[in-house]
Amino acid sequence: MADVREGILLGMGNPLLDISATVDISFLEKYGLKPNDAILADDKHKALYEDLINNYQVDYIAGGSTQNTLRVAQWLIQKPKVAVFMGAVGKDKYSDILESKASEHGLVVKYQYQDKEPTGTCAVLITDNGKVISNVSFSP
């Protein structure tokens, strides 16, 4: 695939920083979450992300459906900078991490940075030896 031009694939979407960690059931209970759940975060979940980062070993993944699709395409093609992603993020630490992780996968990212909303995040909470996963997403 060496003949594939850089920047030939373009995607626009809602970028999310996936923050993944293995947690115990008490962490879910602390935030009123249920196993095997997928919810949109509300005010009671605001502290969840910092709690997760400060108290567990986390993995960061450049997420959001369009960005995920481009990361997979980029991986299949095996040539960096073929895929370009555009989307809006906040001017915060999460957008810095998101850009770094997307770039590690060979994506070219052209984020629109804005002050009104934070970067979208998704907590992927794994419990019970990886059998139970709960997702908490905040998407402005």
C-alpha positions as CSV (number, residue, x, y, z in Angstrom):
1,M,0.0,0.0,0.0
2,A,3.0,2.3,-0.4
3,D,1.3,4.1,-3.3
4,V,-1.5,5.4,-1.0
5,R,-1.3,9.2,-0.7
6,E,-1.0,10.9,2.7
7,G,-4.3,12.6,3.6
8,I,-6.4,10.6,1.2
9,L,-8.9,9.6,3.9
10,L,-10.9,12.3,5.7
11,G,-13.3,11.9,8.6
12,M,-15.2,14.4,10.7
13,G,-16.9,13.5,13.9
14,N,-17.1,13.8,17.7
15,P,-13.8,12.9,19.2
16,L,-13.8,11.2,22.6
17,L,-10.9,10.3,24.9
18,D,-11.5,6.8,26.1
19,I,-10.1,6.4,29.7
20,S,-10.0,2.6,30.4
21,A,-9.2,1.0,33.8
22,T,-9.9,-2.2,35.7
23,V,-11.8,-1.2,38.9
24,D,-13.6,-2.9,41.7
25,I,-17.4,-3.1,42.1
26,S,-17.2,-0.5,44.9
27,F,-16.0,2.1,42.3
28,L,-19.2,1.5,40.3
29,E,-21.3,1.7,43.4
30,K,-19.6,5.0,44.5
31,Y,-21.0,6.6,41.3
32,G,-24.4,4.8,41.2
33,L,-23.4,2.7,38.2
34,K,-24.5,-0.8,37.3
35,P,-22.4,-3.6,35.7
36,N,-22.8,-4.0,32.0
37,D,-24.2,-0.5,31.7
38,A,-23.6,2.3,29.2
39,I,-24.8,5.8,30.2
40,L,-24.3,9.4,29.5
41,A,-22.6,11.1,32.4
42,D,-24.4,13.7,34.5
43,D,-23.4,16.0,37.4
44,K,-22.9,13.1,39.8
45,H,-20.2,11.6,37.5
46,K,-18.1,14.7,37.1
47,A,-15.5,13.6,39.7
48,L,-15.4,10.1,38.3
49,Y,-12.7,10.8,35.7
50,E,-10.2,12.4,38.0
51,D,-10.9,9.7,40.7
52,L,-10.2,7.1,38.0
53,I,-7.0,8.7,36.8
54,N,-5.7,9.4,40.4
55,N,-6.5,6.0,41.9
56,Y,-6.2,3.4,39.1
57,Q,-3.8,2.5,36.3
58,V,-5.5,3.9,33.2
59,D,-5.1,3.5,29.4
60,Y,-5.9,6.3,27.1
61,I,-7.3,5.6,23.7
62,A,-8.3,8.1,20.9
63,G,-12.0,7.3,20.5
64,G,-15.3,8.3,19.0
65,S,-16.8,6.3,16.2
66,T,-15.3,8.2,13.3
67,Q,-11.8,8.5,14.9
68,N,-11.9,4.8,15.8
69,T,-12.8,3.9,12.1
70,L,-9.9,6.0,10.9
71,R,-7.5,4.5,13.4
72,V,-8.4,1.0,12.1
73,A,-8.1,2.1,8.5
74,Q,-4.7,3.6,9.3
75,W,-3.6,0.3,11.0
76,L,-4.8,-1.7,8.0
77,I,-3.0,0.5,5.5
78,Q,0.3,0.5,7.5
79,K,1.4,3.9,6.3
80,P,1.2,6.9,8.6
81,K,-0.7,10.1,7.8
82,V,-3.1,8.5,5.3
83,A,-6.1,9.3,7.5
84,V,-7.0,12.8,8.6
85,F,-9.5,13.4,11.4
86,M,-11.4,16.7,12.2
87,G,-13.6,17.4,15.2
88,A,-14.1,19.8,18.1
89,V,-12.4,19.5,21.5
90,G,-12.0,21.7,24.5
91,K,-8.8,23.5,25.4
92,D,-7.9,21.1,28.3
93,K,-5.5,18.3,29.3
94,Y,-7.8,15.7,27.8
95,S,-7.5,17.2,24.3
96,D,-3.7,17.1,24.7
97,I,-3.8,13.4,25.6
98,L,-6.3,12.7,22.8
99,E,-4.1,14.4,20.2
100,S,-1.0,12.5,21.4
101,K,-2.8,9.1,21.3
102,A,-4.3,9.7,17.9
103,S,-0.9,10.8,16.5
104,E,0.7,7.7,17.9
105,H,-1.6,5.7,15.6
106,G,-0.5,7.6,12.6
107,L,-3.6,9.8,12.3
108,V,-3.3,13.5,11.3
109,V,-5.7,15.4,13.6
110,K,-7.0,18.8,12.9
111,Y,-9.0,19.6,16.0
112,Q,-11.1,22.7,16.4
113,Y,-10.1,24.0,19.9
114,Q,-12.9,25.9,21.8
115,D,-13.4,27.3,25.3
116,K,-17.1,26.7,25.8
117,E,-17.1,22.9,26.4
118,P,-14.6,20.3,27.6
119,T,-13.2,17.5,25.5
120,G,-15.6,14.6,25.3
121,T,-14.6,11.6,27.4
122,C,-15.7,8.0,27.9
123,A,-14.7,6.0,31.1
124,V,-14.5,2.3,30.3
125,L,-14.7,0.6,33.6
126,I,-13.7,-3.1,33.6
127,T,-14.6,-5.3,36.6
128,D,-14.8,-9.0,37.5
129,N,-11.7,-10.2,35.6
130,G,-12.7,-8.3,32.5
131,K,-16.2,-9.8,32.3
132,V,-18.2,-6.8,33.3
133,I,-17.7,-3.5,31.5
134,S,-19.5,-0.2,32.2
135,N,-19.2,2.9,30.0
136,V,-19.8,6.4,31.2
137,S,-19.6,9.0,28.4
138,F,-19.5,12.7,28.6
139,S,-20.0,14.3,25.2
140,P,-20.6,18.0,25.1
